[in-house]
Amino acid sequence: MPRPLQAHWEWSGFVPIALIVGWWLYDLQFQWRALVEYQFGWLVVVLAAYLVWERWPAIPSADQPASIWLCSALVLIGTPFVLVAELYKQAIANTPAASFSLSIGCGFFLAANALYLRGWATLRHFLFPSFFLFLAVPLPGILWSPVVLTLKEFITSLNVETLNLIGIPAAQQANVIRLPNCVVGVDEACSGVRSLQSSIMAGLFIGNLMFKRTSSQLAFLLAGIGLALAGNFLRSLILSITAHRHGIQALERLHDAAGWSIFLFTAMGLLFLAWLINRFERRFEKAGPSAESDLPLAKS
């Protein structure tokens, strides 16, 4: 096949991938508009697109495509997920569970197309942006509810113990903090799930761009999660102390300001951690060659 025709054929092979991604995003945008917790969906798309663009100049040359049997198997595995999702949407409703099922099916379709067009090297090259896009996929209730419930109980229990330690009588009833003169409820928004989502997204994106070592990326991600949990704990503790001393009305006036303050705390903490880990990583890189040069040379 002449080179221009071959190149044209290679580029035209990306059309199915574009159609799959477009279909996938079209389905997800309904969830992003309906669910407050996933209104950051388009931001994830923009960041994932940037990750693809950043990797594009270093795209591996097309190697031996995967066998047609493997690609067909991936399509067959993904098809039931897509069929179940579409049938459920048509018969009942467009729920997070349906979008989650459709996303899994689209993931298998994309992997099959990439393997058939470019081979394993290209699939591995763009694997992280593909997984990053799944941050915008709403979790079904069977997975989402236990996460939120666990966070609410953890924050409530930690607040009650801390309030008692500083001399404020407090008791826990499910996700409610009972104080001497009022009660403070820890709802889904106060559980910290949104700040946790934001920290995971920022931790993965910044860590992948700034750090070369997998250990550095993992440390930054875990530190970001810790910052999100610590920030939300401080926010709920400050609101509980305010409610105890000045009443519920003062808590309502402080609620939004406390949320923005903790957001700034988490963002500044992530920036500082990124600078710190990046500095340590550079030190290790500089120390590596010098450490090797200091080793005694064996004489033959």
C-alpha positions in Angstrom: 0.0 0.0 0.0 1.5 3.4 -0.9 2.5 5.5 2.1 -0.1 8.3 1.7 -2.9 5.8 1.5 -1.5 3.8 4.4 -1.3 7.0 6.6 -4.9 7.9 5.5 -6.1 4.4 6.5 -4.3 4.7 9.9 -5.9 8.0 10.7 -9.4 6.9 9.5 -9.1 4.0 12.0 -9.4 6.5 14.8 -13.0 7.4 13.7 -14.5 4.5 15.7 -12.5 5.7 18.8 -13.9 9.2 18.4 -17.4 7.9 18.0 -17.1 5.7 21.1 -15.7 8.6 23.2 -18.5 10.9 21.9 -21.2 8.4 22.8 -19.7 7.9 26.2 -19.5 11.6 27.0 -23.0 12.2 25.7 -24.3 9.7 28.2 -22.3 11.0 31.1 -23.2 14.6 30.7 -26.8 13.8 31.8 -25.4 12.6 35.1 -23.1 15.6 35.5 -26.1 17.9 35.2 -28.3 15.9 37.5 -25.8 15.0 40.3 -24.2 17.8 42.3 -21.3 15.6 43.3 -20.3 15.1 39.6 -20.7 18.6 38.2 -16.9 18.6 37.8 -17.3 16.0 35.0 -16.3 18.4 32.1 -13.3 19.5 34.0 -12.1 15.9 34.1 -12.7 15.7 30.3 -10.5 18.8 29.8 -7.8 17.4 32.0 -7.9 14.0 30.3 -7.7 15.7 26.9 -4.6 17.6 28.1 -3.0 14.4 29.2 -3.6 12.9 25.8 -2.3 16.0 24.0 0.8 16.0 26.3 1.5 12.4 25.4 0.8 12.7 21.7 4.3 13.8 20.5 5.8 10.7 22.2 3.3 8.3 20.8 5.0 5.0 20.0 5.2 3.8 16.4 2.6 1.3 15.5 3.8 -2.2 16.4 2.3 -5.6 15.6 -1.5 -5.3 16.2 -3.0 -7.7 18.7 -4.7 -10.8 17.4 -8.1 -10.4 15.9 -9.3 -13.0 18.4 -8.3 -10.9 21.4 -9.8 -7.7 20.0 -13.1 -9.6 19.3 -13.1 -11.1 22.8 -12.8 -7.6 24.3 -15.7 -6.4 22.2 -17.8 -9.4 23.2 -17.0 -8.8 26.9 -18.0 -5.1 26.6 -21.2 -5.7 24.6 -23.3 -7.0 27.5 -22.4 -4.0 29.7 -23.6 -1.7 26.9 -26.7 -3.6 26.1 -27.8 -3.8 29.8 -27.2 -0.1 30.2 -29.1 1.0 27.1 -32.0 -1.4 27.8 -32.2 -0.2 31.4 -32.2 3.5 30.3 -35.0 2.9 27.8 -37.2 0.8 30.1 -36.6 2.4 33.5 -34.4 5.5 33.8 -31.0 6.9 33.1 -29.3 6.1 36.5 -25.7 6.2 37.7 -25.7 2.4 37.6 -26.6 2.5 33.9 -23.9 5.0 33.1 -21.4 3.0 35.1 -22.2 -0.1 33.1 -22.0 1.8 29.8 -18.6 3.2 30.8 -17.2 -0.3 31.4 -18.4 -1.4 28.0 -16.9 1.7 26.3 -13.6 1.0 28.1 -13.5 -2.5 26.5 -14.4 -1.1 23.1 -11.7 1.5 23.3 -9.1 -1.0 24.3 -10.1 -3.3 21.4 -9.8 -0.5 18.9 -6.4 0.7 20.2 -5.0 -2.8 20.2 -6.2 -3.5 16.7 -5.0 -0.2 15.3 -1.6 0.4 17.1 -0.8 -2.5 19.3 0.1 -2.9 23.0 2.6 0.0 23.2 0.1 2.6 22.2 -2.5 1.2 24.6 -0.1 1.4 27.5 1.0 4.9 26.5 -2.6 6.2 26.8 -3.8 4.0 29.6 -3.5 6.6 32.3 -5.7 9.3 30.5 -8.3 6.6 29.9 -8.4 5.6 33.5 -8.4 9.2 34.6 -11.6 9.8 32.7 -13.3 7.3 34.9 -13.1 9.8 37.7 -16.1 11.5 36.1 -18.1 8.3 36.0 -20.8 8.3 38.7 -20.6 5.3 41.1 -23.8 3.3 41.4 -25.7 3.5 44.7 -24.4 0.1 45.9 -20.9 1.6 45.9 -21.6 5.3 46.5 -23.8 4.9 49.6 -21.3 2.9 51.7 -18.5 5.4 50.9 -20.6 8.4 52.0 -22.0 6.6 55.0 -18.5 5.6 56.2 -17.2 9.1 55.7 -20.1 10.6 57.7 -19.7 8.2 60.6 -15.9 8.7 60.6 -16.2 12.5 60.7 -19.0 12.5 63.3 -17.1 10.1 65.6 -13.8 12.0 65.3 -15.6 15.3 66.0 -17.3 13.9 69.1 -14.1 12.5 70.5 -12.3 15.8 69.9 -15.0 17.9 71.4 -15.0 15.8 74.5 -11.2 16.1 74.8 -11.4 20.0 74.7 -14.1 20.0 77.3 -17.3 20.3 75.3 -19.8 17.6 76.1 -20.9 15.9 72.9 -22.6 12.6 72.0 -23.0 10.8 68.7 -26.3 9.6 67.3 -25.6 8.1 63.9 -24.4 11.1 61.9 -25.6 13.7 64.4 -23.5 15.4 67.0 -25.6 16.2 70.1 -24.4 19.2 72.0 -25.7 20.7 75.3 -27.7 23.4 73.5 -28.2 22.1 70.0 -27.6 19.3 67.5 -25.3 19.4 64.5 -25.9 17.0 61.6 -23.2 15.8 59.3 -25.0 15.4 55.9 -23.6 14.1 52.6 -22.1 17.5 51.7 -20.3 17.7 55.0 -19.0 14.1 54.8 -16.0 15.3 52.8 -16.8 13.2 49.7 -16.6 16.2 47.4 -13.2 17.4 48.7 -12.1 13.8 48.6 -13.1 13.6 44.9 -11.3 16.9 44.2 -8.1 15.8 46.0 -8.0 12.4 44.1 -8.4 14.2 40.8 -5.8 16.8 41.6 -3.5 14.2 43.1 -3.6 12.0 40.0 -3.3 14.8 37.5 -0.6 16.8 39.1 1.4 13.8 40.2 1.4 12.3 36.7 2.6 15.6 35.2 5.2 16.6 37.8 6.8 13.4 39.1 8.7 10.7 37.3 8.8 8.1 40.1 5.7 6.0 40.8 6.5 6.2 44.5 6.4 10.0 44.3 3.1 9.9 42.5 1.6 7.5 45.0 2.9 9.5 48.0 1.4 12.7 46.6 -2.0 11.0 46.0 -2.1 9.6 49.5 -1.0 13.0 51.0 -3.8 14.7 49.0 -6.4 12.3 50.4 -5.1 12.9 53.9 -5.3 16.7 53.4 -8.9 16.4 52.2 -9.9 14.3 55.2 -8.1 16.6 57.6 -9.6 19.7 56.1 -13.1 18.4 56.3 -12.6 17.3 59.9 -11.4 20.8 60.8 -14.3 22.4 59.0 -16.9 20.3 60.9 -15.1 20.8 64.2 -15.0 24.6 63.8 -18.7 24.5 62.9 -19.6 22.4 65.9 -17.6 24.6 68.3 -19.4 27.7 66.8 -22.8 26.1 67.2 -22.0 25.3 70.9 -20.8 28.8 71.7 -23.0 31.0 69.6 -26.0 28.9 68.5 -27.3 27.5 65.2 -27.7 30.9 63.6 -24.0 31.6 63.9 -23.2 28.2 62.4 -25.4 29.0 59.4 -23.6 32.3 58.8 -20.2 30.6 59.0 -21.0 27.5 57.0 -20.1 28.7 53.5 -17.1 30.7 54.6 -15.7 27.6 56.4 -16.2 25.6 53.3 -14.2 28.0 51.2 -11.5 28.3 53.8 -11.0 24.6 53.9 -10.9 24.5 50.1 -8.1 27.1 50.1 -6.3 25.1 52.9 -6.4 21.9 50.8 -5.4 23.7 47.6 -2.4 25.4 49.2 -1.5 22.2 51.0 -1.4 20.3 47.6 0.8 23.0 46.0 3.2 22.9 48.9 3.3 19.1 48.8 3.9 19.1 45.1 6.8 21.6 45.5 8.3 19.5 48.4 8.1 16.1 46.7 9.4 17.6 43.4 12.4 19.0 45.4 13.1 15.6 47.0 12.8 13.9 43.7 15.4 16.3 42.1 17.8 15.7 45.0 17.6 12.0 44.5 18.3 12.4 40.8 21.3 14.5 41.4 22.6 12.2 44.2 22.3 9.1 42.0 25.2 9.7 39.6 27.5 11.1 42.3 26.8 8.2 44.6 27.7 5.8 41.8 30.9 7.7 41.0 32.0 7.4 44.7 32.0 3.6 44.5 35.5 2.0 44.5 36.5 0.7 41.1 37.5 -2.9 40.9 40.9 -3.5 39.3 41.4 -6.3 36.9 
